[in-house]
Amino acid sequence: MAIFREPWVLGIIIIVAILLFAAPKLPGMARSLGQSMRIIKSEVKEMKNDGKAEQASAAPTPTPAPAASPAPEAPVEGKIVNDPTQGNASGEGTGTGTGAQS
């Protein structure tokens, strides 16, 4: 057939077929493509910023002299009680929450 010897005719037929059979899906495909492009753009920007941050952090920075460590704190004494959400209002028990409820 002489009509299919021209490549632009075949291209037009393919475009018309796509528009006829895939028209309802085209907006979703375009939206998905746009989201993918935005994600790629933000990732590329982040990669560029990461490279700058690494170069900036590679520069030597003076470290402050270590401060004297504070004295260790004294131990705190206390009473272990059950979780109030478990229904034991008396506050007596081991605090493990595994005891039988009455």
Backbone as XML, in Angstrom:
<?xml version="1.0"?>
<chain id="A" units="angstrom">
  <residue number="1" name="MET">
    <atom name="N" x="0.825" y="-1.158" z="0.000"/>
    <atom name="CA" x="0.000" y="0.000" z="0.000"/>
    <atom name="C" x="0.884" y="1.242" z="0.000"/>
  </residue>
  <residue number="2" name="ALA">
    <atom name="N" x="0.519" y="2.174" z="-0.784"/>
    <atom name="CA" x="1.300" y="3.390" z="-0.941"/>
    <atom name="C" x="1.098" y="4.354" z="0.216"/>
  </residue>
  <residue number="3" name="ILE">
    <atom name="N" x="-0.004" y="4.244" z="0.925"/>
    <atom name="CA" x="-0.301" y="5.185" z="2.009"/>
    <atom name="C" x="0.633" y="4.997" z="3.208"/>
  </residue>
  <residue number="4" name="PHE">
    <atom name="N" x="1.105" y="3.776" z="3.461"/>
    <atom name="CA" x="1.959" y="3.510" z="4.614"/>
    <atom name="C" x="3.433" y="3.721" z="4.314"/>
  </residue>
  <residue number="5" name="ARG">
    <atom name="N" x="3.777" y="4.197" z="3.124"/>
    <atom name="CA" x="5.178" y="4.469" z="2.797"/>
    <atom name="C" x="5.634" y="5.779" z="3.424"/>
  </residue>
  <residue number="6" name="GLU">
    <atom name="N" x="4.708" y="6.640" z="3.704"/>
    <atom name="CA" x="5.045" y="7.915" z="4.347"/>
    <atom name="C" x="5.010" y="7.715" z="5.868"/>
  </residue>
  <residue number="7" name="PRO">
    <atom name="N" x="6.076" y="8.040" z="6.597"/>
    <atom name="CA" x="6.097" y="7.807" z="8.052"/>
    <atom name="C" x="5.144" y="8.723" z="8.830"/>
  </residue>
  <residue number="8" name="TRP">
    <atom name="N" x="4.863" y="9.917" z="8.346"/>
    <atom name="CA" x="3.992" y="10.828" z="9.079"/>
    <atom name="C" x="2.548" y="10.337" z="9.095"/>
  </residue>
  <residue number="9" name="VAL">
    <atom name="N" x="2.141" y="9.596" z="8.058"/>
    <atom name="CA" x="0.784" y="9.045" z="8.018"/>
    <atom name="C" x="0.633" y="7.981" z="9.103"/>
  </residue>
  <residue number="10" name="LEU">
    <atom name="N" x="1.625" y="7.144" z="9.210"/>
    <atom name="CA" x="1.602" y="6.105" z="10.245"/>
    <atom name="C" x="1.610" y="6.737" z="11.636"/>
  </residue>
  <residue number="11" name="GLY">
    <atom name="N" x="2.354" y="7.817" z="11.828"/>
    <atom name="CA" x="2.385" y="8.529" z="13.115"/>
    <atom name="C" x="1.032" y="9.111" z="13.462"/>
  </residue>
  <residue number="12" name="ILE">
    <atom name="N" x="0.349" y="9.685" z="12.482"/>
    <atom name="CA" x="-0.980" y="10.255" z="12.730"/>
    <atom name="C" x="-1.964" y="9.158" z="13.098"/>
  </residue>
  <residue number="13" name="ILE">
    <atom name="N" x="-1.890" y="8.024" z="12.442"/>
    <atom name="CA" x="-2.790" y="6.912" z="12.763"/>
    <atom name="C" x="-2.556" y="6.420" z="14.191"/>
  </residue>
  <residue number="14" name="ILE">
    <atom name="N" x="-1.301" y="6.347" z="14.593"/>
    <atom name="CA" x="-0.987" y="5.901" z="15.961"/>
    <atom name="C" x="-1.506" y="6.916" z="16.983"/>
  </residue>
  <residue number="15" name="ILE">
    <atom name="N" x="-1.325" y="8.215" z="16.710"/>
    <atom name="CA" x="-1.808" y="9.251" z="17.634"/>
    <atom name="C" x="-3.325" y="9.205" z="17.752"/>
  </residue>
  <residue number="16" name="VAL">
    <atom name="N" x="-4.021" y="9.029" z="16.633"/>
    <atom name="CA" x="-5.486" y="8.952" z="16.669"/>
    <atom name="C" x="-5.928" y="7.723" z="17.464"/>
  </residue>
  <residue number="17" name="ALA">
    <atom name="N" x="-5.256" y="6.604" z="17.295"/>
    <atom name="CA" x="-5.616" y="5.388" z="18.025"/>
    <atom name="C" x="-5.401" y="5.579" z="19.527"/>
  </residue>
  <residue number="18" name="ILE">
    <atom name="N" x="-4.311" y="6.227" z="19.900"/>
    <atom name="CA" x="-4.047" y="6.479" z="21.323"/>
    <atom name="C" x="-5.119" y="7.385" z="21.901"/>
  </residue>
  <residue number="19" name="LEU">
    <atom name="N" x="-5.477" y="8.432" z="21.163"/>
    <atom name="CA" x="-6.505" y="9.354" z="21.655"/>
    <atom name="C" x="-7.864" y="8.670" z="21.790"/>
  </residue>
  <residue number="20" name="LEU">
    <atom name="N" x="-8.174" y="7.774" z="20.901"/>
    <atom name="CA" x="-9.464" y="7.090" z="20.956"/>
    <atom name="C" x="-9.552" y="6.089" z="22.104"/>
  </residue>
  <residue number="21" name="PHE">
    <atom name="N" x="-8.512" y="5.303" z="22.282"/>
    <atom name="CA" x="-8.591" y="4.203" z="23.232"/>
    <atom name="C" x="-8.008" y="4.524" z="24.612"/>
  </residue>
  <residue number="22" name="ALA">
    <atom name="N" x="-7.145" y="5.520" z="24.712"/>
    <atom name="CA" x="-6.508" y="5.815" z="25.997"/>
    <atom name="C" x="-6.868" y="7.197" z="26.517"/>
  </residue>
  <residue number="23" name="ALA">
    <atom name="N" x="-7.834" y="7.861" z="25.947"/>
    <atom name="CA" x="-8.188" y="9.225" z="26.356"/>
    <atom name="C" x="-8.567" y="9.327" z="27.832"/>
  </residue>
  <residue number="24" name="PRO">
    <atom name="N" x="-9.349" y="8.403" z="28.392"/>
    <atom name="CA" x="-9.689" y="8.531" z="29.816"/>
    <atom name="C" x="-8.483" y="8.403" z="30.748"/>
  </residue>
  <residue number="25" name="LYS">
    <atom name="N" x="-7.460" y="7.700" z="30.326"/>
    <atom name="CA" x="-6.295" y="7.485" z="31.183"/>
    <atom name="C" x="-5.230" y="8.560" z="31.017"/>
  </residue>
  <residue number="26" name="LEU">
    <atom name="N" x="-5.323" y="9.412" z="30.011"/>
    <atom name="CA" x="-4.287" y="10.413" z="29.758"/>
    <atom name="C" x="-4.125" y="11.418" z="30.904"/>
  </residue>
  <residue number="27" name="PRO">
    <atom name="N" x="-5.191" y="11.965" z="31.509"/>
    <atom name="CA" x="-4.976" y="12.906" z="32.617"/>
    <atom name="C" x="-4.244" y="12.279" z="33.805"/>
  </residue>
  <residue number="28" name="GLY">
    <atom name="N" x="-4.585" y="11.057" z="34.135"/>
    <atom name="CA" x="-3.900" y="10.364" z="35.233"/>
    <atom name="C" x="-2.434" y="10.107" z="34.912"/>
  </residue>
  <residue number="29" name="MET">
    <atom name="N" x="-2.169" y="9.741" z="33.667"/>
    <atom name="CA" x="-0.783" y="9.512" z="33.263"/>
    <atom name="C" x="0.006" y="10.813" z="33.295"/>
  </residue>
  <residue number="30" name="ALA">
    <atom name="N" x="-0.588" y="11.916" z="32.864"/>
    <atom name="CA" x="0.092" y="13.210" z="32.881"/>
    <atom name="C" x="0.349" y="13.659" z="34.318"/>
  </residue>
  <residue number="31" name="ARG">
    <atom name="N" x="-0.622" y="13.452" z="35.206"/>
    <atom name="CA" x="-0.456" y="13.809" z="36.612"/>
    <atom name="C" x="0.676" y="12.994" z="37.234"/>
  </residue>
  <residue number="32" name="SER">
    <atom name="N" x="0.708" y="11.719" z="36.940"/>
    <atom name="CA" x="1.753" y="10.850" z="37.469"/>
    <atom name="C" x="3.124" y="11.266" z="36.951"/>
  </residue>
  <residue number="33" name="LEU">
    <atom name="N" x="3.188" y="11.619" z="35.677"/>
    <atom name="CA" x="4.447" y="12.065" z="35.098"/>
    <atom name="C" x="4.907" y="13.360" z="35.768"/>
  </residue>
  <residue number="34" name="GLY">
    <atom name="N" x="3.973" y="14.287" z="36.025"/>
    <atom name="CA" x="4.317" y="15.541" z="36.687"/>
    <atom name="C" x="4.845" y="15.316" z="38.102"/>
  </residue>
  <residue number="35" name="GLN">
    <atom name="N" x="4.203" y="14.413" z="38.847"/>
    <atom name="CA" x="4.666" y="14.106" z="40.196"/>
    <atom name="C" x="6.060" y="13.483" z="40.162"/>
  </residue>
  <residue number="36" name="SER">
    <atom name="N" x="6.287" y="12.607" z="39.207"/>
    <atom name="CA" x="7.601" y="11.979" z="39.090"/>
    <atom name="C" x="8.672" y="13.013" z="38.785"/>
  </residue>
  <residue number="37" name="MET">
    <atom name="N" x="8.349" y="13.956" z="37.906"/>
    <atom name="CA" x="9.319" y="14.997" z="37.561"/>
    <atom name="C" x="9.623" y="15.879" z="38.775"/>
  </residue>
  <residue number="38" name="ARG">
    <atom name="N" x="8.598" y="16.220" z="39.586"/>
    <atom name="CA" x="8.824" y="17.029" z="40.782"/>
    <atom name="C" x="9.699" y="16.280" z="41.782"/>
  </residue>
  <residue number="39" name="ILE">
    <atom name="N" x="9.463" y="14.984" z="41.947"/>
    <atom name="CA" x="10.263" y="14.184" z="42.871"/>
    <atom name="C" x="11.710" y="14.136" z="42.413"/>
  </residue>
  <residue number="40" name="ILE">
    <atom name="N" x="11.911" y="13.902" z="41.127"/>
    <atom name="CA" x="13.277" y="13.842" z="40.596"/>
    <atom name="C" x="13.965" y="15.184" z="40.781"/>
  </residue>
  <residue number="41" name="LYS">
    <atom name="N" x="13.257" y="16.287" z="40.513"/>
    <atom name="CA" x="13.838" y="17.615" z="40.648"/>
    <atom name="C" x="14.247" y="17.880" z="42.098"/>
  </residue>
  <residue number="42" name="SER">
    <atom name="N" x="13.381" y="17.531" z="43.047"/>
    <atom name="CA" x="13.720" y="17.772" z="44.451"/>
    <atom name="C" x="14.879" y="16.887" z="44.904"/>
  </residue>
  <residue number="43" name="GLU">
    <atom name="N" x="14.931" y="15.658" z="44.411"/>
    <atom name="CA" x="16.039" y="14.772" z="44.784"/>
    <atom name="C" x="17.360" y="15.274" z="44.225"/>
  </residue>
  <residue number="44" name="VAL">
    <atom name="N" x="17.352" y="15.785" z="42.990"/>
    <atom name="CA" x="18.578" y="16.323" z="42.402"/>
    <atom name="C" x="19.032" y="17.541" z="43.194"/>
  </residue>
  <residue number="45" name="LYS">
    <atom name="N" x="18.083" y="18.410" z="43.572"/>
    <atom name="CA" x="18.427" y="19.593" z="44.365"/>
    <atom name="C" x="19.003" y="19.174" z="45.713"/>
  </residue>
  <residue number="46" name="GLU">
    <atom name="N" x="18.415" y="18.150" z="46.333"/>
    <atom name="CA" x="18.906" y="17.659" z="47.620"/>
    <atom name="C" x="20.315" y="17.080" z="47.483"/>
  </residue>
  <residue number="47" name="MET">
    <atom name="N" x="20.564" y="16.362" z="46.397"/>
    <atom name="CA" x="21.901" y="15.809" z="46.182"/>
    <atom name="C" x="22.929" y="16.928" z="46.037"/>
  </residue>
  <residue number="48" name="LYS">
    <atom name="N" x="22.566" y="17.999" z="45.330"/>
    <atom name="CA" x="23.487" y="19.129" z="45.183"/>
    <atom name="C" x="23.745" y="19.780" z="46.533"/>
  </residue>
  <residue number="49" name="ASN">
    <atom name="N" x="22.694" y="19.947" z="47.344"/>
    <atom name="CA" x="22.858" y="20.548" z="48.662"/>
    <atom name="C" x="23.667" y="19.650" z="49.589"/>
  </residue>
  <residue number="50" name="ASP">
    <atom name="N" x="23.508" y="18.339" z="49.478"/>
    <atom name="CA" x="24.286" y="17.420" z="50.297"/>
    <atom name="C" x="25.769" y="17.549" z="49.984"/>
  </residue>
  <residue number="51" name="GLY">
    <atom name="N" x="26.103" y="17.711" z="48.713"/>
    <atom name="CA" x="27.499" y="17.876" z="48.331"/>
    <atom name="C" x="28.087" y="19.138" z="48.916"/>
  </residue>
  <residue number="52" name="LYS">
    <atom name="N" x="27.310" y="20.225" z="48.934"/>
    <atom name="CA" x="27.784" y="21.481" z="49.515"/>
    <atom name="C" x="27.933" y="21.352" z="51.024"/>
  </residue>
  <residue number="53" name="ALA">
    <atom name="N" x="27.001" y="20.657" z="51.660"/>
    <atom name="CA" x="27.057" y="20.483" z="53.110"/>
    <atom name="C" x="28.279" y="19.655" z="53.501"/>
  </residue>
  <residue number="54" name="GLU">
    <atom name="N" x="28.608" y="18.640" z="52.717"/>
    <atom name="CA" x="29.770" y="17.813" z="53.016"/>
    <atom name="C" x="31.050" y="18.611" z="52.869"/>
  </residue>
  <residue number="55" name="GLN">
    <atom name="N" x="31.118" y="19.479" z="51.858"/>
    <atom name="CA" x="32.298" y="20.302" z="51.671"/>
    <atom name="C" x="32.434" y="21.299" z="52.815"/>
  </residue>
  <residue number="56" name="ALA">
    <atom name="N" x="31.318" y="21.869" z="53.252"/>
    <atom name="CA" x="31.364" y="22.826" z="54.347"/>
    <atom name="C" x="31.743" y="22.136" z="55.655"/>
  </residue>
  <residue number="57" name="SER">
    <atom name="N" x="31.255" y="20.919" z="55.873"/>
    <atom name="CA" x="31.576" y="20.222" z="57.113"/>
    <atom name="C" x="32.989" y="19.658" z="57.094"/>
  </residue>
  <residue number="58" name="ALA">
    <atom name="N" x="33.587" y="19.536" z="55.916"/>
    <atom name="CA" x="34.944" y="19.020" z="55.827"/>
    <atom name="C" x="35.954" y="20.062" z="56.288"/>
  </residue>
  <residue number="59" name="ALA">
    <atom name="N" x="35.581" y="21.328" z="56.303"/>
    <atom name="CA" x="36.488" y="22.373" z="56.761"/>
    <atom name="C" x="36.711" y="22.197" z="58.257"/>
  </residue>
  <residue number="60" name="PRO">
    <atom name="N" x="37.958" y="22.343" z="58.701"/>
    <atom name="CA" x="38.230" y="22.150" z="60.129"/>
    <atom name="C" x="37.597" y="23.270" z="60.949"/>
  </residue>
  <residue number="61" name="THR">
    <atom name="N" x="36.943" y="22.871" z="62.004"/>
    <atom name="CA" x="36.323" y="23.832" z="62.909"/>
    <atom name="C" x="36.982" y="23.689" z="64.265"/>
  </residue>
  <residue number="62" name="PRO">
    <atom name="N" x="37.235" y="24.800" z="64.927"/>
    <atom name="CA" x="37.866" y="24.680" z="66.249"/>
    <atom name="C" x="36.887" y="24.064" z="67.237"/>
  </residue>
  <residue number="63" name="THR">
    <atom name="N" x="37.388" y="23.113" z="68.004"/>
    <atom name="CA" x="36.527" y="22.439" z="68.973"/>
    <atom name="C" x="36.714" y="23.109" z="70.322"/>
  </residue>
  <residue number="64" name="PRO">
    <atom name="N" x="35.639" y="23.369" z="71.031"/>
    <atom name="CA" x="35.778" y="24.000" z="72.349"/>
    <atom name="C" x="36.405" y="23.030" z="73.339"/>
  </residue>
  <residue number="65" name="ALA">
    <atom name="N" x="37.048" y="23.589" z="74.356"/>
    <atom name="CA" x="37.670" y="22.755" z="75.382"/>
    <atom name="C" x="36.574" y="22.025" z="76.152"/>
  </residue>
  <residue number="66" name="PRO">
    <atom name="N" x="36.788" y="20.763" z="76.490"/>
    <atom name="CA" x="35.757" y="20.019" z="77.208"/>
    <atom name="C" x="35.531" y="20.618" z="78.595"/>
  </residue>
  <residue number="67" name="ALA">
    <atom name="N" x="34.270" y="20.780" z="78.957"/>
    <atom name="CA" x="33.922" y="21.324" z="80.268"/>
    <atom name="C" x="34.130" y="20.241" z="81.326"/>
  </residue>
  <residue number="68" name="ALA">
    <atom name="N" x="34.330" y="20.699" z="82.543"/>
    <atom name="CA" x="34.507" y="19.748" z="83.631"/>
    <atom name="C" x="33.220" y="18.956" z="83.806"/>
  </residue>
  <residue number="69" name="SER">
    <atom name="N" x="33.346" y="17.654" z="83.971"/>
    <atom name="CA" x="32.155" y="16.817" z="84.094"/>
    <atom name="C" x="31.473" y="17.087" z="85.430"/>
  </residue>
  <residue number="70" name="PRO">
    <atom name="N" x="30.150" y="17.173" z="85.439"/>
    <atom name="CA" x="29.440" y="17.437" z="86.699"/>
    <atom name="C" x="29.538" y="16.243" z="87.635"/>
  </residue>
  <residue number="71" name="ALA">
    <atom name="N" x="29.352" y="16.525" z="88.919"/>
    <atom name="CA" x="29.415" y="15.457" z="89.921"/>
    <atom name="C" x="28.275" y="14.478" z="89.669"/>
  </residue>
  <residue number="72" name="PRO">
    <atom name="N" x="28.511" y="13.182" z="89.889"/>
    <atom name="CA" x="27.438" y="12.204" z="89.666"/>
    <atom name="C" x="26.283" y="12.460" z="90.632"/>
  </residue>
  <residue number="73" name="GLU">
    <atom name="N" x="25.071" y="12.262" z="90.143"/>
    <atom name="CA" x="23.885" y="12.508" z="90.952"/>
    <atom name="C" x="23.657" y="11.362" z="91.931"/>
  </residue>
  <residue number="74" name="ALA">
    <atom name="N" x="23.077" y="11.705" z="93.076"/>
    <atom name="CA" x="22.776" y="10.701" z="94.084"/>
    <atom name="C" x="21.590" y="9.870" z="93.610"/>
  </residue>
  <residue number="75" name="PRO">
    <atom name="N" x="21.529" y="8.582" z="93.954"/>
    <atom name="CA" x="20.389" y="7.751" z="93.546"/>
    <atom name="C" x="19.099" y="8.240" z="94.197"/>
  </residue>
  <residue number="76" name="VAL">
    <atom name="N" x="18.014" y="8.057" z="93.504"/>
    <atom name="CA" x="16.711" y="8.498" z="93.982"/>
    <atom name="C" x="15.929" y="7.274" z="94.424"/>
  </residue>
  <residue number="77" name="GLU">
    <atom name="N" x="15.323" y="7.349" z="95.619"/>
    <atom name="CA" x="14.521" y="6.249" z="96.115"/>
    <atom name="C" x="13.056" y="6.523" z="95.816"/>
  </residue>
  <residue number="78" name="GLY">
    <atom name="N" x="12.311" y="5.485" z="95.539"/>
    <atom name="CA" x="10.896" y="5.656" z="95.264"/>
    <atom name="C" x="10.156" y="4.351" z="95.409"/>
  </residue>
  <residue number="79" name="LYS">
    <atom name="N" x="8.849" y="4.419" z="95.332"/>
    <atom name="CA" x="8.002" y="3.250" z="95.461"/>
    <atom name="C" x="7.435" y="2.928" z="94.082"/>
  </residue>
  <residue number="80" name="ILE">
    <atom name="N" x="7.505" y="1.663" z="93.682"/>
    <atom name="CA" x="6.971" y="1.233" z="92.399"/>
    <atom name="C" x="5.510" y="0.869" z="92.607"/>
  </residue>
  <residue number="81" name="VAL">
    <atom name="N" x="4.652" y="1.455" z="91.796"/>
    <atom name="CA" x="3.219" y="1.186" z="91.881"/>
    <atom name="C" x="2.728" y="0.692" z="90.537"/>
  </residue>
  <residue number="82" name="ASN">
    <atom name="N" x="1.541" y="0.083" z="90.549"/>
    <atom name="CA" x="0.950" y="-0.394" z="89.295"/>
    <atom name="C" x="0.541" y="0.774" z="88.424"/>
  </residue>
  <residue number="83" name="ASP">
    <atom name="N" x="0.404" y="0.506" z="87.154"/>
    <atom name="CA" x="-0.078" y="1.494" z="86.195"/>
    <atom name="C" x="-1.522" y="1.838" z="86.531"/>
  </residue>
  <residue number="84" name="PRO">
    <atom name="N" x="-1.881" y="3.106" z="86.716"/>
    <atom name="CA" x="-3.263" y="3.454" z="87.076"/>
    <atom name="C" x="-4.272" y="3.092" z="85.990"/>
  </residue>
  <residue number="85" name="THR">
    <atom name="N" x="-3.839" y="2.894" z="84.779"/>
    <atom name="CA" x="-4.779" y="2.536" z="83.712"/>
    <atom name="C" x="-5.177" y="1.072" z="83.773"/>
  </residue>
  <residue number="86" name="GLN">
    <atom name="N" x="-4.541" y="0.296" z="84.671"/>
    <atom name="CA" x="-4.865" y="-1.126" z="84.754"/>
    <atom name="C" x="-6.005" y="-1.398" z="85.727"/>
  </residue>
  <residue number="87" name="GLY">
    <atom name="N" x="-6.499" y="-0.384" z="86.436"/>
    <atom name="CA" x="-7.662" y="-0.578" z="87.285"/>
    <atom name="C" x="-7.347" y="-0.859" z="88.736"/>
  </residue>
  <residue number="88" name="ASN">
    <atom name="N" x="-6.110" y="-1.012" z="89.142"/>
    <atom name="CA" x="-5.759" y="-1.249" z="90.537"/>
    <atom name="C" x="-5.595" y="0.113" z="91.203"/>
  </residue>
  <residue number="89" name="ALA">
    <atom name="N" x="-6.630" y="0.602" z="91.851"/>
    <atom name="CA" x="-6.636" y="1.954" z="92.415"/>
    <atom name="C" x="-5.886" y="2.039" z="93.734"/>
  </residue>
  <residue number="90" name="SER">
    <atom name="N" x="-5.596" y="0.906" z="94.368"/>
    <atom name="CA" x="-4.970" y="0.952" z="95.682"/>
    <atom name="C" x="-3.513" y="1.377" z="95.604"/>
  </residue>
  <residue number="91" name="GLY">
    <atom name="N" x="-2.861" y="1.173" z="94.469"/>
    <atom name="CA" x="-1.467" y="1.564" z="94.329"/>
    <atom name="C" x="-0.508" y="0.551" z="94.891"/>
  </residue>
  <residue number="92" name="GLU">
    <atom name="N" x="-1.016" y="-0.580" z="95.374"/>
    <atom name="CA" x="-0.147" y="-1.598" z="95.929"/>
    <atom name="C" x="0.186" y="-2.625" z="94.851"/>
  </residue>
  <residue number="93" name="GLY">
    <atom name="N" x="1.345" y="-3.166" z="94.929"/>
    <atom name="CA" x="1.744" y="-4.193" z="93.989"/>
    <atom name="C" x="3.197" y="-4.020" z="93.592"/>
  </residue>
  <residue number="94" name="THR">
    <atom name="N" x="3.621" y="-4.844" z="92.685"/>
    <atom name="CA" x="5.017" y="-4.827" z="92.294"/>
    <atom name="C" x="5.304" y="-3.891" z="91.143"/>
  </residue>
  <residue number="95" name="GLY">
    <atom name="N" x="4.272" y="-3.462" z="90.434"/>
    <atom name="CA" x="4.500" y="-2.564" z="89.321"/>
    <atom name="C" x="4.776" y="-3.278" z="88.016"/>
  </residue>
  <residue number="96" name="THR">
    <atom name="N" x="4.730" y="-4.612" z="88.038"/>
    <atom name="CA" x="5.014" y="-5.346" z="86.814"/>
    <atom name="C" x="3.811" y="-5.423" z="85.911"/>
  </residue>
  <residue number="97" name="GLY">
    <atom name="N" x="2.626" y="-5.309" z="86.462"/>
    <atom name="CA" x="1.415" y="-5.381" z="85.655"/>
    <atom name="C" x="1.041" y="-6.790" z="85.238"/>
  </residue>
  <residue number="98" name="THR">
    <atom name="N" x="1.739" y="-7.784" z="85.793"/>
    <atom name="CA" x="1.436" y="-9.176" z="85.402"/>
    <atom name="C" x="0.584" y="-9.896" z="86.422"/>
  </residue>
  <residue number="99" name="GLY">
    <atom name="N" x="0.274" y="-9.252" z="87.536"/>
    <atom name="CA" x="-0.527" y="-9.896" z="88.590"/>
    <atom name="C" x="-1.975" y="-10.048" z="88.168"/>
  </residue>
  <residue number="100" name="ALA">
    <atom name="N" x="-2.689" y="-10.952" z="88.854"/>
    <atom name="CA" x="-4.100" y="-11.183" z="88.537"/>
    <atom name="C" x="-4.934" y="-10.047" z="89.103"/>
  </residue>
  <residue number="101" name="GLN">
    <atom name="N" x="-5.905" y="-9.607" z="88.350"/>
    <atom name="CA" x="-6.809" y="-8.545" z="88.759"/>
    <atom name="C" x="-8.017" y="-9.165" z="89.444"/>
  </residue>
  <residue number="102" name="SER">
    <atom name="N" x="-8.542" y="-8.535" z="90.526"/>
    <atom name="CA" x="-9.746" y="-9.085" z="91.188"/>
    <atom name="C" x="-10.937" y="-8.222" z="90.916"/>
  </residue>
</chain>
